[in-house]
Amino acid sequence: MAIKTGVNSGRYPDATIDCGTRNRLNRSLPKPIVVFEVLSPETQIEDRTVKLSEYNSVKTIQHYVLVEQEKILVHVYTRDESGNYNFTPL
């Protein structure tokens, strides 16, 4: 399922937690809460920059989780009260 990140744009994350009511006619998620991306050498720059910015524009997304593929490490961006993401490596 896609996450709508703009008027005519969307992303297909590796995994998503969505808490909205799904309309079968709509191919985008209604209320994505957590987005997961698995980092690879080819995609990690885009995941950390472009996708982070696009997902930040979707106000329902509370956590953006980047999972390292080559080592045991997870990066979590959590939205604070002001609407900005704070970064926490786990």
N, C-alpha and C positions, 0 to 999 in steps of 0.2 A: 504494500500500500504506500502511496505517496504522502508526503507532507507538503502542503502548499506553502511555499516560501515567498510568493509574490503573485502578482495578478495573473501572469501566464507562465509561472515557473514552479517547480517542485523538486523534491529530493526523495530518493528511495534509500533510507538508511538500512544498515544491516539488521537492526532489530528496534522495535518501538514498543512502549507501553502507552496505550491510549485509553482514556476514560470517558469517551463520548459515545453517544448513540449513533450507530452506523446506519447510514442510508445506503442500501444496496445499489442505487443508481449512481452514487458518488464514488469515485475511485481514490479519493483522498481521505485521510484520517480526520475525524471531526475535532478531536481534543487530545493531541499528543502531549504526554506529560514527561516521558523520559525517552531520549534518543540514544542509541548505541551505534558507534562506528568502530570497526576493527581496523587498526592502522596497518598499512603496508608501506614499504619503501616508496612505491609509486604514488600512493594517495595521501600520505600523511601531511604533506604541506597544505594541500587543499582542505583536508579535514580540519586542520588547526587554524585555518584562516578564513577561506571563503565560506565553507559550510558553517563554521562557528558564527560568522556574521549573519548568514541567512537564517539559521535556527534561532539566533537571538531576536530576530524580528517576529518570531512566532511566540506571542506572549503566554500561551498555555504551556510551553515547554519549560519545565522547572529544572531539569538536569540534562546535560549533554555529556555523555560518557564515552571516552576514547579508550579502547582496549589495545594495549601493545601486543603485537603478534610475536615478536622475537624475544620478549622477556616478560616476567611476571610483574606487570605494572599497569595500573588503571589511572587515568586522569579524569577527574570529575569537575565539571563546570556547573555550579549551582546558582540559580537566580536569587538575588537578595531582595529586600523590601523595596529598593529603588528601581528594580527591574534589570539590574546589571548582573552579569555572570561573575562569580568568584571561583577561582581555580584551586583545586585540592588534589595533589597526587596521592594515590593509595597503593 
